[in-house]
């Protein structure tokens, strides 16, 4: 993850582990997760233009990884982080 350089992938600054946990120090994403964002909506939906905008960014990030033979293996709403500008 240290070698990844893409506008839609959080930068990894440091990683370390203990006997029980692995810690990743990554770029701050103050908007929280997409899961939290959707839960805050009354109907748990977002307008189609907003969904298209976010989906395009996710696809770009996944494509960037796949071109480098990297597979995420845990893509879910909780792991898609938003910046403060989006919320």
PDB file of N, CA, C and O in Angstrom:
ATOM      1  N   UNK A   1       0.833  -1.196   0.000  1.00  0.00           N
ATOM      2  CA  UNK A   1       0.000   0.000   0.000  1.00  0.00           C
ATOM      3  C   UNK A   1       0.875   1.256   0.000  1.00  0.00           C
ATOM      4  O   UNK A   1       0.457   2.307  -0.485  1.00  0.00           O
ATOM      5  N   UNK A   2       2.070   1.145   0.536  1.00  0.00           N
ATOM      6  CA  UNK A   2       2.981   2.298   0.557  1.00  0.00           C
ATOM      7  C   UNK A   2       3.308   2.794  -0.844  1.00  0.00           C
ATOM      8  O   UNK A   2       3.546   3.986  -1.040  1.00  0.00           O
ATOM      9  N   UNK A   3       3.321   1.894  -1.815  1.00  0.00           N
ATOM     10  CA  UNK A   3       3.727   2.241  -3.171  1.00  0.00           C
ATOM     11  C   UNK A   3       2.583   2.776  -4.017  1.00  0.00           C
ATOM     12  O   UNK A   3       2.814   3.251  -5.129  1.00  0.00           O
ATOM     13  N   UNK A   4       1.364   2.709  -3.520  1.00  0.00           N
ATOM     14  CA  UNK A   4       0.213   3.180  -4.287  1.00  0.00           C
ATOM     15  C   UNK A   4       0.167   4.701  -4.282  1.00  0.00           C
ATOM     16  O   UNK A   4       0.356   5.342  -3.249  1.00  0.00           O
ATOM     17  N   UNK A   5      -0.083   5.254  -5.442  1.00  0.00           N
ATOM     18  CA  UNK A   5      -0.177   6.709  -5.560  1.00  0.00           C
ATOM     19  C   UNK A   5      -1.335   7.032  -6.501  1.00  0.00           C
ATOM     20  O   UNK A   5      -1.169   7.122  -7.718  1.00  0.00           O
ATOM     21  N   UNK A   6      -2.512   7.205  -5.900  1.00  0.00           N
ATOM     22  CA  UNK A   6      -3.714   7.491  -6.687  1.00  0.00           C
ATOM     23  C   UNK A   6      -4.590   8.440  -5.883  1.00  0.00           C
ATOM     24  O   UNK A   6      -4.687   8.322  -4.662  1.00  0.00           O
ATOM     25  N   UNK A   7      -5.219   9.368  -6.563  1.00  0.00           N
ATOM     26  CA  UNK A   7      -6.026  10.382  -5.882  1.00  0.00           C
ATOM     27  C   UNK A   7      -7.206   9.809  -5.102  1.00  0.00           C
ATOM     28  O   UNK A   7      -7.706  10.459  -4.184  1.00  0.00           O
ATOM     29  N   UNK A   8      -7.659   8.604  -5.451  1.00  0.00           N
ATOM     30  CA  UNK A   8      -8.813   8.017  -4.777  1.00  0.00           C
ATOM     31  C   UNK A   8      -8.446   6.891  -3.817  1.00  0.00           C
ATOM     32  O   UNK A   8      -9.309   6.120  -3.399  1.00  0.00           O
ATOM     33  N   UNK A   9      -7.174   6.800  -3.473  1.00  0.00           N
ATOM     34  CA  UNK A   9      -6.713   5.801  -2.509  1.00  0.00           C
ATOM     35  C   UNK A   9      -5.982   6.539  -1.389  1.00  0.00           C
ATOM     36  O   UNK A   9      -5.051   7.305  -1.638  1.00  0.00           O
ATOM     37  N   UNK A  10      -6.416   6.298  -0.154  1.00  0.00           N
ATOM     38  CA  UNK A  10      -5.792   6.957   1.001  1.00  0.00           C
ATOM     39  C   UNK A  10      -4.317   6.570   1.081  1.00  0.00           C
ATOM     40  O   UNK A  10      -3.957   5.408   0.893  1.00  0.00           O
ATOM     41  N   UNK A  11      -3.479   7.549   1.359  1.00  0.00           N
ATOM     42  CA  UNK A  11      -2.044   7.310   1.482  1.00  0.00           C
ATOM     43  C   UNK A  11      -1.756   6.577   2.788  1.00  0.00           C
ATOM     44  O   UNK A  11      -2.321   6.893   3.835  1.00  0.00           O
ATOM     45  N   UNK A  12      -0.872   5.599   2.704  1.00  0.00           N
ATOM     46  CA  UNK A  12      -0.408   4.892   3.896  1.00  0.00           C
ATOM     47  C   UNK A  12       0.879   5.561   4.352  1.00  0.00           C
ATOM     48  O   UNK A  12       1.842   5.658   3.591  1.00  0.00           O
ATOM     49  N   UNK A  13       0.891   6.029   5.617  1.00  0.00           N
ATOM     50  CA  UNK A  13       2.085   6.685   6.141  1.00  0.00           C
ATOM     51  C   UNK A  13       2.956   5.731   6.936  1.00  0.00           C
ATOM     52  O   UNK A  13       4.183   5.822   6.900  1.00  0.00           O
ATOM     53  N   UNK A  14       2.322   4.817   7.653  1.00  0.00           N
ATOM     54  CA  UNK A  14       3.088   3.890   8.467  1.00  0.00           C
ATOM     55  C   UNK A  14       2.228   2.682   8.810  1.00  0.00           C
ATOM     56  O   UNK A  14       1.003   2.772   8.883  1.00  0.00           O
ATOM     57  N   UNK A  15       2.887   1.560   9.017  1.00  0.00           N
ATOM     58  CA  UNK A  15       2.190   0.343   9.437  1.00  0.00           C
ATOM     59  C   UNK A  15       3.055  -0.363  10.470  1.00  0.00           C
ATOM     60  O   UNK A  15       4.275  -0.445  10.325  1.00  0.00           O
ATOM     61  N   UNK A  16       2.411  -0.872  11.515  1.00  0.00           N
ATOM     62  CA  UNK A  16       3.129  -1.659  12.513  1.00  0.00           C
ATOM     63  C   UNK A  16       2.157  -2.631  13.152  1.00  0.00           C
ATOM     64  O   UNK A  16       0.941  -2.447  13.091  1.00  0.00           O
ATOM     65  N   UNK A  17       2.707  -3.664  13.763  1.00  0.00           N
ATOM     66  CA  UNK A  17       1.837  -4.658  14.380  1.00  0.00           C
ATOM     67  C   UNK A  17       2.315  -5.017  15.777  1.00  0.00           C
ATOM     68  O   UNK A  17       3.480  -4.848  16.137  1.00  0.00           O
ATOM     69  N   UNK A  18       1.365  -5.516  16.538  1.00  0.00           N
ATOM     70  CA  UNK A  18       1.634  -6.046  17.867  1.00  0.00           C
ATOM     71  C   UNK A  18       1.273  -7.527  17.820  1.00  0.00           C
ATOM     72  O   UNK A  18       0.973  -8.061  16.753  1.00  0.00           O
ATOM     73  N   UNK A  19       1.301  -8.175  18.946  1.00  0.00           N
ATOM     74  CA  UNK A  19       0.937  -9.589  18.971  1.00  0.00           C
ATOM     75  C   UNK A  19      -0.520  -9.817  18.587  1.00  0.00           C
ATOM     76  O   UNK A  19      -0.868 -10.888  18.087  1.00  0.00           O
ATOM     77  N   UNK A  20      -1.381  -8.814  18.816  1.00  0.00           N
ATOM     78  CA  UNK A  20      -2.817  -8.993  18.586  1.00  0.00           C
ATOM     79  C   UNK A  20      -3.399  -8.149  17.460  1.00  0.00           C
ATOM     80  O   UNK A  20      -4.472  -8.474  16.952  1.00  0.00           O
ATOM     81  N   UNK A  21      -2.729  -7.083  17.056  1.00  0.00           N
ATOM     82  CA  UNK A  21      -3.334  -6.156  16.104  1.00  0.00           C
ATOM     83  C   UNK A  21      -2.316  -5.660  15.082  1.00  0.00           C
ATOM     84  O   UNK A  21      -1.110  -5.652  15.331  1.00  0.00           O
ATOM     85  N   UNK A  22      -2.834  -5.246  13.929  1.00  0.00           N
ATOM     86  CA  UNK A  22      -2.047  -4.547  12.912  1.00  0.00           C
ATOM     87  C   UNK A  22      -2.595  -3.126  12.851  1.00  0.00           C
ATOM     88  O   UNK A  22      -3.808  -2.931  12.776  1.00  0.00           O
ATOM     89  N   UNK A  23      -1.722  -2.148  12.882  1.00  0.00           N
ATOM     90  CA  UNK A  23      -2.125  -0.743  12.837  1.00  0.00           C
ATOM     91  C   UNK A  23      -1.638  -0.117  11.538  1.00  0.00           C
ATOM     92  O   UNK A  23      -0.490  -0.296  11.132  1.00  0.00           O
ATOM     93  N   UNK A  24      -2.540   0.622  10.895  1.00  0.00           N
ATOM     94  CA  UNK A  24      -2.219   1.345   9.676  1.00  0.00           C
ATOM     95  C   UNK A  24      -2.460   2.827   9.928  1.00  0.00           C
ATOM     96  O   UNK A  24      -3.554   3.217  10.335  1.00  0.00           O
ATOM     97  N   UNK A  25      -1.462   3.641   9.693  1.00  0.00           N
ATOM     98  CA  UNK A  25      -1.600   5.094   9.803  1.00  0.00           C
ATOM     99  C   UNK A  25      -1.795   5.607   8.374  1.00  0.00           C
ATOM    100  O   UNK A  25      -0.873   5.592   7.559  1.00  0.00           O
ATOM    101  N   UNK A  26      -3.018   6.059   8.096  1.00  0.00           N
ATOM    102  CA  UNK A  26      -3.363   6.473   6.735  1.00  0.00           C
ATOM    103  C   UNK A  26      -3.813   7.933   6.706  1.00  0.00           C
ATOM    104  O   UNK A  26      -4.083   8.547   7.738  1.00  0.00           O
ATOM    105  N   UNK A  27      -3.882   8.448   5.519  1.00  0.00           N
ATOM    106  CA  UNK A  27      -4.363   9.808   5.272  1.00  0.00           C
ATOM    107  C   UNK A  27      -5.739   9.997   5.915  1.00  0.00           C
ATOM    108  O   UNK A  27      -6.583   9.102   5.870  1.00  0.00           O
ATOM    109  N   UNK A  28      -5.950  11.159   6.508  1.00  0.00           N
ATOM    110  CA  UNK A  28      -7.209  11.459   7.193  1.00  0.00           C
ATOM    111  C   UNK A  28      -8.345  11.612   6.189  1.00  0.00           C
ATOM    112  O   UNK A  28      -8.221  12.321   5.190  1.00  0.00           O
ATOM    113  N   UNK A  29      -9.452  10.935   6.473  1.00  0.00           N
ATOM    114  CA  UNK A  29     -10.660  11.048   5.654  1.00  0.00           C
ATOM    115  C   UNK A  29     -11.789  11.479   6.589  1.00  0.00           C
ATOM    116  O   UNK A  29     -12.498  10.638   7.140  1.00  0.00           O
ATOM    117  N   UNK A  30     -11.950  12.763   6.763  1.00  0.00           N
ATOM    118  CA  UNK A  30     -12.867  13.325   7.747  1.00  0.00           C
ATOM    119  C   UNK A  30     -14.341  13.152   7.462  1.00  0.00           C
ATOM    120  O   UNK A  30     -15.172  13.501   8.301  1.00  0.00           O
ATOM    121  N   UNK A  31     -14.689  12.622   6.302  1.00  0.00           N
ATOM    122  CA  UNK A  31     -16.098  12.436   5.966  1.00  0.00           C
ATOM    123  C   UNK A  31     -16.671  11.121   6.452  1.00  0.00           C
ATOM    124  O   UNK A  31     -17.868  10.874   6.304  1.00  0.00           O
ATOM    125  N   UNK A  32     -15.835  10.272   7.031  1.00  0.00           N
ATOM    126  CA  UNK A  32     -16.311   8.978   7.508  1.00  0.00           C
ATOM    127  C   UNK A  32     -16.500   7.986   6.371  1.00  0.00           C
ATOM    128  O   UNK A  32     -16.063   8.218   5.244  1.00  0.00           O
ATOM    129  N   UNK A  33     -17.144   6.900   6.681  1.00  0.00           N
ATOM    130  CA  UNK A  33     -17.346   5.848   5.675  1.00  0.00           C
ATOM    131  C   UNK A  33     -18.618   6.106   4.870  1.00  0.00           C
ATOM    132  O   UNK A  33     -19.500   6.855   5.291  1.00  0.00           O
ATOM    133  N   UNK A  34     -18.689   5.475   3.717  1.00  0.00           N
ATOM    134  CA  UNK A  34     -19.899   5.560   2.900  1.00  0.00           C
ATOM    135  C   UNK A  34     -21.074   4.918   3.637  1.00  0.00           C
ATOM    136  O   UNK A  34     -22.216   5.352   3.491  1.00  0.00           O
ATOM    137  N   UNK A  35     -20.793   3.901   4.416  1.00  0.00           N
ATOM    138  CA  UNK A  35     -21.833   3.250   5.221  1.00  0.00           C
ATOM    139  C   UNK A  35     -22.451   4.255   6.203  1.00  0.00           C
ATOM    140  O   UNK A  35     -23.674   4.374   6.277  1.00  0.00           O
ATOM    141  N   UNK A  36     -21.626   4.963   6.941  1.00  0.00           N
ATOM    142  CA  UNK A  36     -22.125   5.963   7.900  1.00  0.00           C
ATOM    143  C   UNK A  36     -22.883   7.079   7.196  1.00  0.00           C
ATOM    144  O   UNK A  36     -23.915   7.547   7.676  1.00  0.00           O
ATOM    145  N   UNK A  37     -22.356   7.493   6.059  1.00  0.00           N
ATOM    146  CA  UNK A  37     -23.001   8.561   5.290  1.00  0.00           C
ATOM    147  C   UNK A  37     -24.410   8.155   4.875  1.00  0.00           C
ATOM    148  O   UNK A  37     -25.355   8.928   5.029  1.00  0.00           O
ATOM    149  N   UNK A  38     -24.549   6.937   4.347  1.00  0.00           N
ATOM    150  CA  UNK A  38     -25.876   6.480   3.911  1.00  0.00           C
ATOM    151  C   UNK A  38     -26.814   6.276   5.099  1.00  0.00           C
ATOM    152  O   UNK A  38     -28.013   6.525   4.981  1.00  0.00           O
ATOM    153  N   UNK A  39     -26.294   5.832   6.227  1.00  0.00           N
ATOM    154  CA  UNK A  39     -27.130   5.664   7.412  1.00  0.00           C
ATOM    155  C   UNK A  39     -27.676   7.001   7.901  1.00  0.00           C
ATOM    156  O   UNK A  39     -28.747   7.048   8.506  1.00  0.00           O
ATOM    157  N   UNK A  40     -26.951   8.083   7.645  1.00  0.00           N
ATOM    158  CA  UNK A  40     -27.398   9.400   8.093  1.00  0.00           C
ATOM    159  C   UNK A  40     -28.529   9.957   7.226  1.00  0.00           C
ATOM    160  O   UNK A  40     -29.214  10.897   7.627  1.00  0.00           O
ATOM    161  N   UNK A  41     -28.721   9.382   6.049  1.00  0.00           N
ATOM    162  CA  UNK A  41     -29.789   9.813   5.143  1.00  0.00           C
ATOM    163  C   UNK A  41     -31.110   9.179   5.583  1.00  0.00           C
ATOM    164  O   UNK A  41     -31.139   8.012   5.973  1.00  0.00           O
ATOM    165  N   UNK A  42     -32.185   9.935   5.521  1.00  0.00           N
ATOM    166  CA  UNK A  42     -33.481   9.435   5.985  1.00  0.00           C
ATOM    167  C   UNK A  42     -33.938   8.192   5.223  1.00  0.00           C
ATOM    168  O   UNK A  42     -34.507   7.279   5.822  1.00  0.00           O
ATOM    169  N   UNK A  43     -33.703   8.146   3.943  1.00  0.00           N
ATOM    170  CA  UNK A  43     -34.120   6.981   3.147  1.00  0.00           C
ATOM    171  C   UNK A  43     -32.943   6.075   2.779  1.00  0.00           C
ATOM    172  O   UNK A  43     -33.088   5.150   1.979  1.00  0.00           O
ATOM    173  N   UNK A  44     -31.778   6.348   3.369  1.00  0.00           N
ATOM    174  CA  UNK A  44     -30.537   5.589   3.129  1.00  0.00           C
ATOM    175  C   UNK A  44     -30.168   5.537   1.649  1.00  0.00           C
ATOM    176  O   UNK A  44     -29.625   4.545   1.161  1.00  0.00           O
ATOM    177  N   UNK A  45     -30.472   6.616   0.956  1.00  0.00           N
ATOM    178  CA  UNK A  45     -30.155   6.720  -0.465  1.00  0.00           C
ATOM    179  C   UNK A  45     -29.495   8.057  -0.736  1.00  0.00           C
ATOM    180  O   UNK A  45     -29.591   8.994   0.057  1.00  0.00           O
ATOM    181  N   UNK A  46     -28.819   8.123  -1.880  1.00  0.00           N
ATOM    182  CA  UNK A  46     -28.263   9.396  -2.325  1.00  0.00           C
ATOM    183  C   UNK A  46     -28.762   9.651  -3.738  1.00  0.00           C
ATOM    184  O   UNK A  46     -29.134   8.715  -4.446  1.00  0.00           O
ATOM    185  N   UNK A  47     -28.772  10.888  -4.143  1.00  0.00           N
ATOM    186  CA  UNK A  47     -29.223  11.197  -5.505  1.00  0.00           C
ATOM    187  C   UNK A  47     -28.339  10.492  -6.544  1.00  0.00           C
ATOM    188  O   UNK A  47     -27.149  10.281  -6.311  1.00  0.00           O
ATOM    189  N   UNK A  48     -28.921  10.137  -7.676  1.00  0.00           N
ATOM    190  CA  UNK A  48     -28.195   9.400  -8.703  1.00  0.00           C
ATOM    191  C   UNK A  48     -26.913  10.098  -9.159  1.00  0.00           C
ATOM    192  O   UNK A  48     -25.894   9.421  -9.304  1.00  0.00           O
ATOM    193  N   UNK A  49     -26.906  11.418  -9.394  1.00  0.00           N
ATOM    194  CA  UNK A  49     -25.652  12.064  -9.817  1.00  0.00           C
ATOM    195  C   UNK A  49     -24.533  11.904  -8.768  1.00  0.00           C
ATOM    196  O   UNK A  49     -23.369  11.712  -9.120  1.00  0.00           O
ATOM    197  N   UNK A  50     -24.891  11.985  -7.511  1.00  0.00           N
ATOM    198  CA  UNK A  50     -23.910  11.813  -6.438  1.00  0.00           C
ATOM    199  C   UNK A  50     -23.400  10.366  -6.406  1.00  0.00           C
ATOM    200  O   UNK A  50     -22.203  10.132  -6.233  1.00  0.00           O
ATOM    201  N   UNK A  51     -24.297   9.409  -6.572  1.00  0.00           N
ATOM    202  CA  UNK A  51     -23.918   7.993  -6.590  1.00  0.00           C
ATOM    203  C   UNK A  51     -22.985   7.715  -7.775  1.00  0.00           C
ATOM    204  O   UNK A  51     -21.995   6.998  -7.628  1.00  0.00           O
ATOM    205  N   UNK A  52     -23.291   8.272  -8.932  1.00  0.00           N
ATOM    206  CA  UNK A  52     -22.447   8.087 -10.112  1.00  0.00           C
ATOM    207  C   UNK A  52     -21.059   8.662  -9.881  1.00  0.00           C
ATOM    208  O   UNK A  52     -20.059   8.055 -10.263  1.00  0.00           O
ATOM    209  N   UNK A  53     -20.999   9.831  -9.257  1.00  0.00           N
ATOM    210  CA  UNK A  53     -19.722  10.492  -8.967  1.00  0.00           C
ATOM    211  C   UNK A  53     -18.862   9.610  -8.063  1.00  0.00           C
ATOM    212  O   UNK A  53     -17.681   9.399  -8.339  1.00  0.00           O
ATOM    213  N   UNK A  54     -19.449   9.101  -6.992  1.00  0.00           N
ATOM    214  CA  UNK A  54     -18.705   8.248  -6.065  1.00  0.00           C
ATOM    215  C   UNK A  54     -18.323   6.918  -6.703  1.00  0.00           C
ATOM    216  O   UNK A  54     -17.200   6.443  -6.531  1.00  0.00           O
ATOM    217  N   UNK A  55     -19.250   6.321  -7.435  1.00  0.00           N
ATOM    218  CA  UNK A  55     -18.988   5.036  -8.080  1.00  0.00           C
ATOM    219  C   UNK A  55     -17.814   5.149  -9.052  1.00  0.00           C
ATOM    220  O   UNK A  55     -16.959   4.265  -9.107  1.00  0.00           O
ATOM    221  N   UNK A  56     -17.779   6.228  -9.809  1.00  0.00           N
ATOM    222  CA  UNK A  56     -16.690   6.440 -10.767  1.00  0.00           C
ATOM    223  C   UNK A  56     -15.343   6.491 -10.049  1.00  0.00           C
ATOM    224  O   UNK A  56     -14.364   5.931 -10.542  1.00  0.00           O
ATOM    225  N   UNK A  57     -15.280   7.143  -8.909  1.00  0.00           N
ATOM    226  CA  UNK A  57     -14.038   7.231  -8.151  1.00  0.00           C
ATOM    227  C   UNK A  57     -13.610   5.861  -7.616  1.00  0.00           C
ATOM    228  O   UNK A  57     -12.428   5.518  -7.649  1.00  0.00           O
ATOM    229  N   UNK A  58     -14.569   5.091  -7.129  1.00  0.00           N
ATOM    230  CA  UNK A  58     -14.264   3.745  -6.618  1.00  0.00           C
ATOM    231  C   UNK A  58     -13.737   2.872  -7.751  1.00  0.00           C
ATOM    232  O   UNK A  58     -12.746   2.161  -7.578  1.00  0.00           O
ATOM    233  N   UNK A  59     -14.391   2.920  -8.905  1.00  0.00           N
ATOM    234  CA  UNK A  59     -13.965   2.108 -10.048  1.00  0.00           C
ATOM    235  C   UNK A  59     -12.563   2.511 -10.506  1.00  0.00           C
ATOM    236  O   UNK A  59     -11.755   1.645 -10.844  1.00  0.00           O
ATOM    237  N   UNK A  60     -12.267   3.800 -10.523  1.00  0.00           N
ATOM    238  CA  UNK A  60     -10.926   4.260 -10.898  1.00  0.00           C
ATOM    239  C   UNK A  60      -9.869   3.701  -9.946  1.00  0.00           C
ATOM    240  O   UNK A  60      -8.810   3.251 -10.383  1.00  0.00           O
ATOM    241  N   UNK A  61     -10.157   3.731  -8.657  1.00  0.00           N
ATOM    242  CA  UNK A  61      -9.204   3.220  -7.663  1.00  0.00           C
ATOM    243  C   UNK A  61      -8.999   1.712  -7.814  1.00  0.00           C
ATOM    244  O   UNK A  61      -7.869   1.228  -7.749  1.00  0.00           O
ATOM    245  N   UNK A  62     -10.081   0.978  -8.013  1.00  0.00           N
ATOM    246  CA  UNK A  62      -9.975  -0.479  -8.183  1.00  0.00           C
ATOM    247  C   UNK A  62      -9.215  -0.799  -9.469  1.00  0.00           C
ATOM    248  O   UNK A  62      -8.366  -1.690  -9.483  1.00  0.00           O
ATOM    249  N   UNK A  63      -9.515  -0.084 -10.535  1.00  0.00           N
ATOM    250  CA  UNK A  63      -8.809  -0.293 -11.799  1.00  0.00           C
ATOM    251  C   UNK A  63      -7.308  -0.045 -11.631  1.00  0.00           C
ATOM    252  O   UNK A  63      -6.491  -0.824 -12.124  1.00  0.00           O
ATOM    253  N   UNK A  64      -6.948   1.022 -10.945  1.00  0.00           N
ATOM    254  CA  UNK A  64      -5.540   1.334 -10.674  1.00  0.00           C
ATOM    255  C   UNK A  64      -4.866   0.159  -9.960  1.00  0.00           C
ATOM    256  O   UNK A  64      -3.758  -0.237 -10.321  1.00  0.00           O
ATOM    257  N   UNK A  65      -5.526  -0.387  -8.962  1.00  0.00           N
ATOM    258  CA  UNK A  65      -4.961  -1.527  -8.216  1.00  0.00           C
ATOM    259  C   UNK A  65      -4.847  -2.761  -9.098  1.00  0.00           C
ATOM    260  O   UNK A  65      -3.811  -3.426  -9.107  1.00  0.00           O
ATOM    261  N   UNK A  66      -5.899  -3.070  -9.836  1.00  0.00           N
ATOM    262  CA  UNK A  66      -5.888  -4.268 -10.670  1.00  0.00           C
ATOM    263  C   UNK A  66      -4.798  -4.210 -11.740  1.00  0.00           C
ATOM    264  O   UNK A  66      -4.207  -5.236 -12.077  1.00  0.00           O
ATOM    265  N   UNK A  67      -4.531  -3.023 -12.272  1.00  0.00           N
ATOM    266  CA  UNK A  67      -3.447  -2.881 -13.248  1.00  0.00           C
ATOM    267  C   UNK A  67      -2.087  -3.175 -12.634  1.00  0.00           C
ATOM    268  O   UNK A  67      -1.125  -3.443 -13.354  1.00  0.00           O
ATOM    269  N   UNK A  68      -2.000  -3.128 -11.312  1.00  0.00           N
ATOM    270  CA  UNK A  68      -0.764  -3.416 -10.583  1.00  0.00           C
ATOM    271  C   UNK A  68      -0.824  -4.778  -9.896  1.00  0.00           C
ATOM    272  O   UNK A  68      -0.022  -5.077  -9.012  1.00  0.00           O
ATOM    273  N   UNK A  69      -1.784  -5.595 -10.314  1.00  0.00           N
ATOM    274  CA  UNK A  69      -1.980  -6.959  -9.774  1.00  0.00           C
ATOM    275  C   UNK A  69      -2.252  -6.948  -8.266  1.00  0.00           C
ATOM    276  O   UNK A  69      -1.794  -7.826  -7.535  1.00  0.00           O
ATOM    277  N   UNK A  70      -3.001  -5.945  -7.816  1.00  0.00           N
ATOM    278  CA  UNK A  70      -3.389  -5.835  -6.403  1.00  0.00           C
ATOM    279  C   UNK A  70      -4.887  -6.044  -6.311  1.00  0.00           C
ATOM    280  O   UNK A  70      -5.656  -5.428  -7.048  1.00  0.00           O
ATOM    281  N   UNK A  71      -5.298  -6.915  -5.405  1.00  0.00           N
ATOM    282  CA  UNK A  71      -6.716  -7.182  -5.176  1.00  0.00           C
ATOM    283  C   UNK A  71      -7.075  -6.725  -3.777  1.00  0.00           C
ATOM    284  O   UNK A  71      -6.358  -7.048  -2.830  1.00  0.00           O
ATOM    285  N   UNK A  72      -8.155  -5.988  -3.614  1.00  0.00           N
ATOM    286  CA  UNK A  72      -8.559  -5.469  -2.301  1.00  0.00           C
ATOM    287  C   UNK A  72      -9.127  -6.559  -1.396  1.00  0.00           C
ATOM    288  O   UNK A  72      -8.720  -6.663  -0.239  1.00  0.00           O
ATOM    289  N   UNK A  73     -10.037  -7.353  -1.883  1.00  0.00           N
ATOM    290  CA  UNK A  73     -10.655  -8.490  -1.201  1.00  0.00           C
ATOM    291  C   UNK A  73     -11.595  -8.132  -0.040  1.00  0.00           C
ATOM    292  O   UNK A  73     -12.089  -9.028   0.644  1.00  0.00           O
ATOM    293  N   UNK A  74     -11.844  -6.855   0.186  1.00  0.00           N
ATOM    294  CA  UNK A  74     -12.794  -6.488   1.236  1.00  0.00           C
ATOM    295  C   UNK A  74     -13.471  -5.161   0.904  1.00  0.00           C
ATOM    296  O   UNK A  74     -13.542  -4.263   1.744  1.00  0.00           O
ATOM    297  N   UNK A  75     -13.963  -5.048  -0.322  1.00  0.00           N
ATOM    298  CA  UNK A  75     -14.635  -3.816  -0.733  1.00  0.00           C
ATOM    299  C   UNK A  75     -16.052  -3.852  -0.178  1.00  0.00           C
ATOM    300  O   UNK A  75     -16.837  -4.743  -0.501  1.00  0.00           O
ATOM    301  N   UNK A  76     -16.363  -2.882   0.652  1.00  0.00           N
ATOM    302  CA  UNK A  76     -17.693  -2.745   1.245  1.00  0.00           C
ATOM    303  C   UNK A  76     -17.872  -1.288   1.653  1.00  0.00           C
ATOM    304  O   UNK A  76     -16.912  -0.519   1.683  1.00  0.00           O
ATOM    305  N   UNK A  77     -19.097  -0.921   1.965  1.00  0.00           N
ATOM    306  CA  UNK A  77     -19.400   0.476   2.295  1.00  0.00           C
ATOM    307  C   UNK A  77     -18.548   1.000   3.438  1.00  0.00           C
ATOM    308  O   UNK A  77     -18.145   2.163   3.426  1.00  0.00           O
ATOM    309  N   UNK A  78     -18.269   0.162   4.420  1.00  0.00           N
ATOM    310  CA  UNK A  78     -17.485   0.571   5.586  1.00  0.00           C
ATOM    311  C   UNK A  78     -16.034   0.894   5.218  1.00  0.00           C
ATOM    312  O   UNK A  78     -15.366   1.631   5.944  1.00  0.00           O
ATOM    313  N   UNK A  79     -15.543   0.354   4.106  1.00  0.00           N
ATOM    314  CA  UNK A  79     -14.158   0.565   3.697  1.00  0.00           C
ATOM    315  C   UNK A  79     -13.995   1.613   2.596  1.00  0.00           C
ATOM    316  O   UNK A  79     -12.892   1.828   2.095  1.00  0.00           O
ATOM    317  N   UNK A  80     -15.084   2.253   2.228  1.00  0.00           N
ATOM    318  CA  UNK A  80     -15.016   3.377   1.283  1.00  0.00           C
ATOM    319  C   UNK A  80     -15.122   4.642   2.111  1.00  0.00           C
ATOM    320  O   UNK A  80     -16.171   4.946   2.679  1.00  0.00           O
ATOM    321  N   UNK A  81     -14.023   5.372   2.169  1.00  0.00           N
ATOM    322  CA  UNK A  81     -13.949   6.562   3.015  1.00  0.00           C
ATOM    323  C   UNK A  81     -14.163   7.825   2.195  1.00  0.00           C
ATOM    324  O   UNK A  81     -13.728   7.923   1.048  1.00  0.00           O
ATOM    325  N   UNK A  82     -14.839   8.784   2.806  1.00  0.00           N
ATOM    326  CA  UNK A  82     -15.148  10.052   2.135  1.00  0.00           C
ATOM    327  C   UNK A  82     -14.330  11.167   2.755  1.00  0.00           C
ATOM    328  O   UNK A  82     -14.011  11.136   3.944  1.00  0.00           O
ATOM    329  N   UNK A  83     -13.994  12.156   1.933  1.00  0.00           N
ATOM    330  CA  UNK A  83     -13.329  13.324   2.506  1.00  0.00           C
ATOM    331  C   UNK A  83     -14.381  14.297   3.040  1.00  0.00           C
ATOM    332  O   UNK A  83     -15.574  14.130   2.787  1.00  0.00           O
ATOM    333  N   UNK A  84     -13.942  15.289   3.763  1.00  0.00           N
ATOM    334  CA  UNK A  84     -14.874  16.245   4.374  1.00  0.00           C
ATOM    335  C   UNK A  84     -15.650  17.045   3.345  1.00  0.00           C
ATOM    336  O   UNK A  84     -16.777  17.465   3.605  1.00  0.00           O
ATOM    337  N   UNK A  85     -15.063  17.257   2.190  1.00  0.00           N
ATOM    338  CA  UNK A  85     -15.727  18.044   1.147  1.00  0.00           C
ATOM    339  C   UNK A  85     -16.983  17.356   0.631  1.00  0.00           C
ATOM    340  O   UNK A  85     -17.900  18.015   0.140  1.00  0.00           O
ATOM    341  N   UNK A  86     -17.024  16.048   0.742  1.00  0.00           N
ATOM    342  CA  UNK A  86     -18.182  15.325   0.216  1.00  0.00           C
ATOM    343  C   UNK A  86     -19.386  15.377   1.164  1.00  0.00           C
ATOM    344  O   UNK A  86     -20.532  15.377   0.714  1.00  0.00           O
ATOM    345  N   UNK A  87     -19.133  15.419   2.436  1.00  0.00           N
ATOM    346  CA  UNK A  87     -20.241  15.347   3.407  1.00  0.00           C
ATOM    347  C   UNK A  87     -20.915  16.677   3.595  1.00  0.00           C
ATOM    348  O   UNK A  87     -21.861  16.786   4.375  1.00  0.00           O
TER     349      UNK A  87
END
